[in-house]
Amino acid sequence: MKKKIRIGIIGTGFAKTVQIPAFQSFSDVEVASVASGRAENAEKVAREFNIPHYTGDWRETIERDDVDLICITTPPVFHKEMTLFALENNKHVLCEKPMAMSAAEALEMCEAAKNSNLLCLIDHELRFLNGRKRAFEMIRAGEIGAIRHAKYNFRAPHRGDESLPWSWWSDVEKGGGALGAIGSHAIDTLRWLTGAEISGVFCQLQSHVKERRDESTGEMRQVSTDDESNLILRFESSEFAPDATANVSISMVEYPSYQNRVELFGTKGAIRVEYDGELFVGEPGEENWRKIDIELNQGVEGARATGWNNGFLAFAGEIVKALKEGKTEVENGATFEDGYKIQLALDAARQSNENGCAVKI
């Protein structure tokens, strides 16, 4: 068993606020290197978190002998190249979602990982919220019967602020937008909970804020990504969802409050899970949801309580445990194969939006 796990971080956004402090909370982990497209950002993060090495060249972080796991937290346009290089250098990989820019890229990453004998995961940390894990168990125990329908509702108001500057998030060529950032989580959640693959998608994407100011030039630039995504899904038959459908509503511009809710309706009852893992059941003949008493996840100190950091802290502990024990899987962890299946649905959603009709997968 390895005494200490050493981690290399590529990217200084989500990594700074959640991943680095989460991993550093474990005594048997060292964040050994951080890389950013801007060396000054890498240096700033390295000094803040006492990381011994920083660089403006992500390849340097991957090539280091003292790094076991590479965390790729960059815009999706870079995921494939960085992942393939990490696998070539015999490094375990935790890749942010969406996995890639297309299903073709995701498949290439899957093929590279297949015979690598390495831990290869996609960062769908919401699976590790205690409420979602309990919901998973309840569904498999048949407590709500066969799933007929699911609803996923996500809203966040902050991108409704038109003063937010233009960034990669505004650029479809970089992989920005609500569909990839949040839709990937919604699709992963529904596939995981139902145990069913998505067979068809109808999607409508919308850009409500159509221009943002480029801070470097001061000029307004066109936004090419969506800040609202609406999907209607059909599923293939599974043991727990023999003929299920779903609605997914995602908005980054809706006020007043944050919401990240999944609901599943079965033949015997219903389950609802909130953003932090709070769990409720709906029973036939009852008008109101009944709260299930569970222990909510601990969060990363100083991070906003939105569920992402709480799930990641639990996920990080499982990753560290697997690496120390020499395992190449994490129970409930999203694999590269999962990432590829999600990417198929995302590609179909974009095709549906462009053509104005449902797309079969």
The 8 nearest C-alpha neighbors of each residue, nearest first, counted from 0:
[[1, 323, 324, 2, 325, 322, 3, 320],
 [2, 0, 323, 3, 4, 324, 322, 325],
 [1, 3, 0, 27, 4, 323, 28, 324],
 [2, 4, 27, 28, 1, 5, 29, 323],
 [5, 3, 28, 29, 27, 67, 6, 319],
 [6, 4, 29, 66, 67, 30, 31, 28],
 [5, 7, 30, 68, 66, 31, 67, 69],
 [6, 8, 32, 69, 31, 66, 33, 60],
 [7, 9, 33, 70, 69, 34, 32, 10],
 [10, 8, 34, 71, 72, 33, 35, 70],
 [11, 9, 72, 35, 73, 34, 12, 8],
 [10, 12, 15, 14, 35, 13, 41, 9],
 [13, 11, 14, 15, 10, 16, 72, 73],
 [14, 12, 16, 15, 17, 11, 18, 72],
 [13, 15, 18, 12, 11, 17, 19, 16],
 [16, 14, 11, 12, 13, 19, 17, 18],
 [15, 17, 13, 14, 302, 18, 12, 20],
 [18, 16, 14, 308, 13, 20, 15, 19],
 [19, 17, 14, 21, 20, 22, 15, 16],
 [18, 20, 22, 21, 14, 15, 17, 23],
 [21, 19, 23, 22, 18, 17, 24, 299],
 [22, 20, 18, 312, 24, 19, 23, 17],
 [23, 21, 19, 24, 20, 25, 18, 315],
 [22, 24, 20, 25, 21, 19, 28, 29],
 [23, 25, 21, 22, 20, 26, 28, 299],
 [26, 24, 23, 27, 28, 22, 21, 316],
 [27, 25, 28, 24, 23, 29, 3, 22],
 [26, 28, 3, 25, 4, 2, 29, 319],
 [29, 27, 4, 3, 26, 25, 5, 23],
 [30, 28, 5, 31, 6, 4, 23, 27],
 [29, 31, 6, 5, 32, 7, 50, 28],
 [30, 32, 6, 29, 7, 5, 50, 51],
 [33, 31, 52, 7, 53, 60, 30, 8],
 [34, 32, 8, 53, 7, 9, 41, 52],
 [35, 33, 9, 54, 57, 41, 55, 53],
 [34, 36, 10, 37, 55, 41, 38, 9],
 [35, 37, 55, 38, 56, 34, 10, 57],
 [38, 36, 35, 39, 40, 55, 41, 34],
 [37, 39, 55, 41, 40, 54, 35, 42],
 [40, 38, 42, 41, 37, 43, 55, 35],
 [41, 39, 43, 38, 42, 37, 44, 35],
 [40, 42, 38, 35, 44, 39, 34, 43],
 [41, 43, 45, 39, 40, 44, 53, 46],
 [42, 44, 40, 46, 45, 41, 39, 47],
 [45, 43, 47, 41, 46, 42, 48, 40],
 [46, 44, 50, 42, 48, 43, 49, 47],
 [45, 47, 49, 43, 44, 48, 42, 50],
 [46, 48, 44, 45, 49, 43, 50, 42],
 [47, 49, 45, 50, 46, 44, 19, 20],
 [50, 48, 46, 45, 47, 51, 44, 30],
 [49, 51, 45, 48, 52, 31, 30, 32],
 [52, 50, 31, 49, 32, 45, 53, 30],
 [53, 51, 32, 50, 31, 33, 54, 45],
 [54, 52, 33, 32, 41, 34, 42, 45],
 [55, 53, 34, 56, 38, 41, 33, 35],
 [54, 56, 38, 35, 36, 37, 34, 57],
 [57, 55, 54, 58, 59, 34, 36, 35],
 [58, 56, 34, 60, 59, 9, 55, 61],
 [57, 59, 61, 60, 56, 62, 84, 81],
 [60, 58, 62, 57, 61, 56, 63, 54],
 [61, 59, 57, 58, 63, 62, 32, 7],
 [60, 62, 58, 59, 63, 85, 57, 69],
 [63, 61, 59, 60, 58, 64, 88, 85],
 [62, 64, 65, 60, 61, 66, 59, 32],
 [63, 65, 66, 62, 67, 61, 60, 88],
 [64, 66, 63, 5, 67, 31, 6, 62],
 [67, 65, 5, 6, 64, 63, 7, 68],
 [68, 66, 5, 90, 6, 91, 4, 65],
 [69, 67, 91, 6, 92, 90, 66, 7],
 [68, 70, 7, 92, 8, 6, 91, 93],
 [71, 69, 93, 8, 94, 92, 9, 72],
 [70, 72, 94, 9, 73, 95, 93, 69],
 [73, 71, 10, 95, 9, 70, 14, 94],
 [72, 74, 10, 71, 75, 77, 9, 78],
 [73, 75, 76, 77, 173, 174, 72, 167],
 [76, 74, 174, 78, 77, 99, 100, 73],
 [75, 77, 173, 74, 174, 78, 100, 99],
 [78, 76, 75, 80, 79, 74, 81, 73],
 [79, 77, 75, 81, 80, 99, 76, 82],
 [78, 80, 82, 81, 77, 83, 99, 108],
 [81, 79, 83, 82, 78, 77, 84, 76],
 [82, 80, 84, 78, 79, 83, 85, 77],
 [83, 81, 85, 79, 84, 80, 78, 86],
 [82, 84, 86, 80, 85, 81, 79, 87],
 [83, 85, 87, 81, 82, 86, 80, 88],
 [86, 84, 82, 88, 90, 87, 83, 61],
 [87, 85, 89, 83, 88, 90, 84, 82],
 [88, 86, 84, 85, 89, 83, 90, 111],
 [87, 89, 85, 86, 90, 84, 62, 61],
 [90, 88, 86, 87, 85, 91, 117, 115],
 [91, 89, 85, 86, 88, 68, 67, 92],
 [90, 92, 68, 118, 117, 119, 69, 67],
 [93, 91, 119, 69, 68, 94, 70, 120],
 [92, 94, 70, 120, 121, 119, 69, 71],
 [95, 93, 71, 121, 70, 122, 92, 120],
 [96, 94, 122, 72, 121, 71, 98, 97],
 [97, 95, 98, 122, 121, 94, 180, 183],
 [96, 98, 179, 99, 183, 95, 180, 75],
 [99, 97, 96, 338, 95, 105, 94, 121],
 [98, 100, 75, 105, 101, 97, 78, 104],
 [99, 101, 76, 75, 174, 104, 102, 98],
 [102, 100, 103, 104, 99, 342, 105, 346],
 [101, 103, 105, 342, 343, 104, 339, 106],
 [104, 102, 106, 101, 105, 107, 100, 339],
 [105, 103, 107, 101, 102, 106, 99, 108],
 [106, 104, 102, 108, 339, 107, 103, 99],
 [105, 107, 109, 103, 108, 104, 102, 339],
 [108, 106, 104, 110, 105, 109, 111, 103],
 [107, 109, 105, 111, 106, 110, 112, 104],
 [110, 108, 106, 112, 107, 111, 335, 113],
 [109, 111, 113, 107, 112, 108, 106, 114],
 [112, 110, 108, 109, 113, 107, 83, 114],
 [113, 111, 115, 109, 110, 114, 108, 119],
 [114, 112, 110, 111, 115, 109, 116, 108],
 [115, 113, 112, 116, 111, 110, 117, 109],
 [114, 116, 112, 117, 113, 111, 86, 89],
 [117, 115, 114, 327, 118, 113, 112, 89],
 [118, 116, 115, 91, 327, 119, 90, 112],
 [117, 119, 327, 91, 328, 92, 120, 116],
 [120, 118, 92, 91, 117, 93, 334, 335],
 [121, 119, 334, 93, 333, 335, 92, 94],
 [120, 122, 94, 333, 93, 95, 334, 123],
 [123, 121, 95, 124, 94, 96, 93, 120],
 [124, 122, 125, 121, 333, 126, 184, 96],
 [123, 125, 310, 311, 126, 122, 127, 314],
 [124, 126, 310, 127, 128, 123, 307, 306],
 [125, 127, 124, 128, 131, 123, 132, 331],
 [128, 126, 310, 125, 124, 314, 129, 313],
 [129, 127, 310, 131, 276, 130, 125, 126],
 [128, 130, 132, 131, 276, 127, 133, 295],
 [131, 129, 276, 133, 278, 132, 128, 277],
 [132, 130, 134, 133, 128, 129, 276, 126],
 [131, 133, 135, 129, 134, 130, 128, 127],
 [132, 134, 136, 130, 135, 131, 129, 137],
 [133, 135, 131, 137, 136, 132, 138, 130],
 [136, 134, 132, 133, 138, 192, 137, 131],
 [135, 137, 133, 139, 134, 138, 140, 132],
 [138, 136, 140, 134, 139, 142, 135, 133],
 [139, 137, 141, 140, 135, 136, 142, 134],
 [138, 140, 136, 141, 137, 135, 239, 142],
 [139, 141, 137, 138, 142, 136, 143, 144],
 [142, 140, 144, 138, 139, 143, 137, 145],
 [141, 143, 137, 140, 144, 138, 267, 268],
 [144, 142, 268, 267, 265, 141, 269, 266],
 [145, 143, 267, 141, 266, 265, 142, 146],
 [144, 146, 265, 239, 240, 266, 147, 143],
 [147, 145, 265, 240, 264, 148, 239, 243],
 [146, 148, 243, 265, 264, 145, 242, 240],
 [147, 149, 244, 243, 264, 245, 146, 263],
 [150, 148, 263, 245, 262, 264, 244, 246],
 [149, 151, 246, 262, 245, 261, 247, 152],
 [152, 150, 261, 247, 260, 248, 246, 262],
 [151, 153, 248, 260, 259, 247, 249, 150],
 [154, 152, 259, 249, 258, 248, 250, 260],
 [153, 155, 250, 258, 257, 251, 249, 253],
 [154, 156, 251, 257, 253, 157, 252, 250],
 [155, 157, 252, 253, 254, 251, 159, 158],
 [156, 158, 159, 160, 155, 252, 251, 253],
 [159, 157, 160, 252, 251, 156, 161, 163],
 [158, 160, 252, 157, 156, 161, 251, 208],
 [159, 161, 158, 162, 157, 163, 156, 252],
 [162, 160, 163, 159, 208, 211, 158, 164],
 [161, 163, 160, 164, 211, 212, 159, 158],
 [162, 164, 161, 160, 165, 211, 158, 212],
 [165, 163, 212, 211, 213, 162, 166, 214],
 [164, 166, 211, 213, 212, 169, 163, 220],
 [167, 165, 168, 169, 164, 170, 213, 211],
 [166, 168, 170, 169, 173, 175, 74, 165],
 [167, 169, 175, 166, 170, 176, 174, 224],
 [170, 168, 222, 167, 224, 166, 175, 223],
 [171, 169, 167, 172, 223, 175, 173, 168],
 [170, 172, 174, 224, 175, 173, 223, 169],
 [171, 173, 170, 174, 76, 175, 223, 167],
 [174, 172, 76, 171, 170, 175, 167, 74],
 [175, 173, 171, 75, 172, 76, 100, 74],
 [176, 174, 168, 171, 170, 173, 169, 167],
 [175, 177, 224, 225, 178, 168, 179, 226],
 [176, 178, 180, 226, 181, 179, 225, 227],
 [179, 177, 182, 176, 181, 180, 228, 183],
 [178, 180, 183, 182, 97, 177, 181, 176],
 [179, 181, 177, 178, 182, 183, 176, 97],
 [182, 180, 184, 183, 177, 178, 179, 185],
 [183, 181, 178, 185, 184, 179, 180, 186],
 [182, 184, 186, 181, 179, 185, 97, 187],
 [185, 183, 187, 181, 182, 186, 188, 123],
 [184, 186, 182, 188, 187, 183, 189, 181],
 [185, 187, 189, 183, 188, 184, 182, 190],
 [186, 188, 184, 190, 185, 189, 191, 183],
 [189, 187, 185, 191, 186, 190, 192, 184],
 [188, 190, 186, 192, 191, 187, 193, 185],
 [191, 189, 187, 195, 194, 193, 188, 192],
 [192, 190, 188, 194, 189, 193, 187, 195],
 [191, 193, 189, 135, 194, 190, 188, 138],
 [194, 192, 195, 190, 191, 240, 189, 239],
 [193, 195, 191, 190, 192, 237, 239, 196],
 [196, 194, 237, 193, 190, 235, 234, 236],
 [195, 197, 235, 234, 190, 198, 194, 236],
 [196, 198, 234, 233, 199, 235, 195, 232],
 [197, 199, 234, 360, 235, 233, 359, 196],
 [200, 198, 359, 233, 358, 360, 232, 197],
 [201, 199, 232, 358, 357, 231, 348, 202],
 [200, 202, 357, 231, 230, 351, 356, 358],
 [203, 201, 230, 348, 352, 351, 229, 200],
 [202, 204, 352, 229, 228, 230, 205, 201],
 [205, 203, 228, 225, 227, 352, 229, 202],
 [204, 206, 225, 227, 207, 226, 228, 203],
 [207, 205, 225, 226, 208, 209, 224, 227],
 [206, 208, 209, 205, 226, 227, 225, 252],
 [209, 207, 206, 210, 161, 159, 222, 211],
 [208, 210, 222, 207, 206, 221, 211, 223],
 [211, 209, 221, 222, 220, 208, 219, 212],
 [212, 210, 165, 219, 220, 164, 213, 221],
 [211, 213, 219, 164, 165, 218, 220, 214],
 [212, 214, 165, 217, 218, 215, 216, 164],
 [215, 213, 217, 216, 212, 164, 165, 218],
 [214, 216, 213, 217, 218, 212, 165, 164],
 [217, 215, 218, 213, 214, 212, 219, 220],
 [216, 218, 214, 213, 215, 212, 219, 220],
 [219, 217, 216, 213, 212, 220, 214, 215],
 [218, 220, 212, 211, 213, 210, 217, 221],
 [221, 219, 210, 211, 212, 213, 218, 222],
 [220, 222, 210, 209, 223, 211, 219, 169],
 [221, 223, 169, 209, 210, 224, 170, 220],
 [222, 224, 170, 171, 169, 221, 225, 206],
 [225, 223, 176, 171, 169, 222, 170, 175],
 [226, 224, 206, 176, 205, 227, 204, 177],
 [225, 227, 177, 206, 251, 250, 176, 205],
 [226, 228, 250, 205, 225, 249, 204, 251],
 [229, 227, 204, 249, 178, 203, 248, 250],
 [228, 230, 248, 203, 202, 247, 249, 204],
 [231, 229, 202, 247, 201, 246, 232, 203],
 [230, 232, 246, 201, 200, 245, 247, 202],
 [233, 231, 200, 245, 244, 199, 246, 230],
 [232, 234, 244, 199, 198, 197, 243, 245],
 [235, 233, 197, 198, 243, 196, 195, 244],
 [234, 236, 196, 198, 195, 197, 237, 242],
 [235, 237, 241, 242, 240, 234, 195, 238],
 [238, 236, 240, 241, 195, 239, 194, 235],
 [239, 237, 240, 241, 236, 194, 145, 195],
 [238, 240, 145, 237, 193, 146, 241, 194],
 [241, 239, 146, 237, 145, 243, 242, 238],
 [240, 242, 236, 237, 243, 238, 239, 145],
 [243, 241, 236, 240, 147, 234, 235, 244],
 [244, 242, 147, 148, 240, 234, 241, 146],
 [243, 245, 233, 148, 232, 234, 149, 147],
 [246, 244, 149, 232, 148, 150, 231, 233],
 [245, 247, 231, 150, 230, 232, 151, 149],
 [248, 246, 151, 230, 229, 150, 152, 231],
 [247, 249, 229, 152, 228, 153, 151, 246],
 [250, 248, 153, 228, 227, 154, 152, 229],
 [251, 249, 227, 154, 252, 226, 253, 153],
 [250, 252, 155, 226, 158, 156, 154, 253],
 [253, 251, 159, 156, 158, 250, 155, 157],
 [254, 252, 156, 155, 154, 250, 251, 255],
 [255, 253, 156, 256, 252, 155, 257, 154],
 [254, 256, 253, 156, 257, 155, 154, 252],
 [257, 255, 254, 258, 155, 156, 154, 253],
 [256, 258, 155, 154, 156, 259, 255, 153],
 [259, 257, 154, 153, 260, 274, 256, 155],
 [258, 260, 153, 274, 152, 273, 154, 257],
 [261, 259, 273, 152, 272, 274, 151, 258],
 [260, 262, 151, 272, 271, 150, 152, 273],
 [263, 261, 271, 150, 149, 270, 151, 272],
 [264, 262, 149, 270, 269, 148, 150, 265],
 [265, 263, 269, 148, 146, 147, 149, 268],
 [266, 264, 146, 145, 143, 147, 268, 144],
 [265, 267, 144, 145, 268, 143, 146, 147],
 [268, 266, 143, 144, 265, 283, 142, 282],
 [267, 269, 143, 282, 265, 281, 266, 283],
 [268, 270, 264, 281, 263, 280, 265, 143],
 [269, 271, 280, 263, 262, 279, 281, 264],
 [272, 270, 262, 279, 261, 278, 280, 263],
 [273, 271, 278, 261, 277, 276, 260, 130],
 [272, 274, 260, 277, 276, 275, 259, 278],
 [275, 273, 259, 306, 276, 260, 305, 258],
 [276, 274, 306, 273, 277, 305, 295, 128],
 [275, 277, 130, 273, 128, 274, 272, 129],
 [278, 276, 273, 272, 130, 275, 279, 295],
 [277, 279, 272, 130, 291, 271, 290, 276],
 [280, 278, 290, 271, 289, 291, 270, 288],
 [281, 279, 270, 289, 288, 269, 271, 282],
 [282, 280, 269, 288, 268, 270, 289, 287],
 [281, 283, 268, 285, 284, 280, 269, 267],
 [284, 282, 285, 268, 281, 267, 286, 269],
 [283, 285, 282, 286, 281, 287, 268, 267],
 [284, 286, 283, 282, 287, 281, 288, 289],
 [287, 285, 284, 288, 281, 282, 283, 289],
 [288, 286, 285, 289, 281, 282, 280, 284],
 [287, 289, 281, 280, 279, 290, 286, 282],
 [290, 288, 280, 279, 281, 287, 291, 282],
 [289, 291, 279, 278, 292, 280, 288, 277],
 [292, 290, 279, 278, 293, 289, 280, 277],
 [291, 293, 290, 294, 278, 277, 279, 295],
 [294, 292, 291, 295, 130, 129, 277, 278],
 [293, 295, 296, 292, 129, 130, 277, 276],
 [296, 294, 293, 129, 276, 297, 275, 277],
 [297, 295, 309, 128, 298, 129, 294, 310],
 [296, 298, 309, 295, 299, 312, 313, 310],
 [299, 297, 309, 308, 300, 296, 312, 304],
 [300, 298, 302, 308, 21, 301, 309, 312],
 [299, 301, 302, 298, 20, 21, 303, 297],
 [300, 302, 299, 303, 16, 298, 304, 17],
 [303, 301, 299, 300, 304, 16, 17, 308],
 [304, 302, 305, 301, 308, 306, 299, 298],
 [303, 305, 306, 302, 298, 308, 309, 275],
 [306, 304, 307, 303, 274, 275, 308, 309],
 [305, 307, 275, 309, 274, 308, 304, 310],
 [306, 308, 310, 309, 305, 311, 125, 124],
 [307, 309, 311, 310, 306, 17, 299, 298],
 [310, 308, 298, 306, 312, 311, 307, 296],
 [309, 311, 124, 128, 127, 125, 307, 308],
 [310, 312, 314, 308, 124, 313, 309, 315],
 [311, 313, 315, 21, 309, 314, 310, 308],
 [312, 314, 316, 311, 310, 315, 127, 317],
 [315, 313, 311, 317, 316, 312, 127, 124],
 [316, 314, 318, 312, 317, 313, 311, 319],
 [315, 317, 319, 313, 314, 318, 320, 312],
 [316, 318, 320, 314, 315, 319, 321, 329],
 [319, 317, 315, 321, 320, 316, 322, 314],
 [318, 320, 322, 316, 317, 321, 323, 315],
 [319, 321, 317, 323, 318, 322, 316, 324],
 [322, 320, 326, 324, 318, 319, 323, 325],
 [323, 321, 325, 319, 324, 320, 326, 318],
 [324, 322, 1, 320, 0, 321, 325, 319],
 [323, 325, 321, 0, 322, 326, 320, 1],
 [326, 324, 322, 323, 321, 327, 0, 1],
 [327, 325, 321, 324, 328, 322, 118, 323],
 [326, 328, 118, 117, 116, 325, 321, 329],
 [329, 327, 326, 118, 330, 321, 332, 119],
 [328, 330, 332, 331, 321, 317, 318, 327],
 [329, 331, 332, 328, 317, 333, 321, 318],
 [332, 330, 329, 333, 126, 127, 132, 191],
 [331, 333, 329, 330, 334, 120, 126, 328],
 [334, 332, 121, 337, 120, 123, 331, 335],
 [335, 333, 120, 337, 336, 121, 332, 119],
 [334, 336, 338, 337, 109, 120, 339, 119],
 [337, 335, 339, 334, 338, 109, 340, 333],
 [338, 336, 334, 340, 335, 339, 333, 341],
 [337, 339, 335, 341, 336, 340, 98, 342],
 [338, 340, 342, 336, 105, 337, 341, 102],
 [341, 339, 337, 343, 342, 338, 336, 344],
 [342, 340, 338, 344, 343, 339, 337, 345],
 [341, 343, 345, 339, 102, 344, 340, 346],
 [344, 342, 340, 346, 102, 341, 345, 347],
 [343, 345, 347, 341, 342, 346, 348, 340],
 [346, 344, 342, 348, 347, 343, 341, 349],
 [347, 345, 343, 349, 348, 344, 342, 350],
 [346, 348, 344, 350, 345, 349, 358, 351],
 [349, 347, 345, 351, 202, 346, 350, 200],
 [350, 348, 352, 346, 351, 347, 353, 345],
 [349, 351, 347, 353, 348, 352, 354, 346],
 [352, 350, 348, 354, 356, 349, 353, 355],
 [351, 353, 203, 349, 202, 355, 350, 354],
 [352, 354, 350, 351, 355, 349, 356, 203],
 [355, 353, 351, 356, 352, 350, 357, 349],
 [356, 354, 352, 351, 353, 357, 203, 202],
 [355, 357, 351, 354, 201, 358, 352, 202],
 [356, 358, 201, 200, 351, 359, 199, 355],
 [359, 357, 200, 199, 351, 347, 201, 356],
 [360, 358, 199, 198, 200, 357, 347, 197],
 [359, 198, 199, 358, 347, 344, 343, 197]]
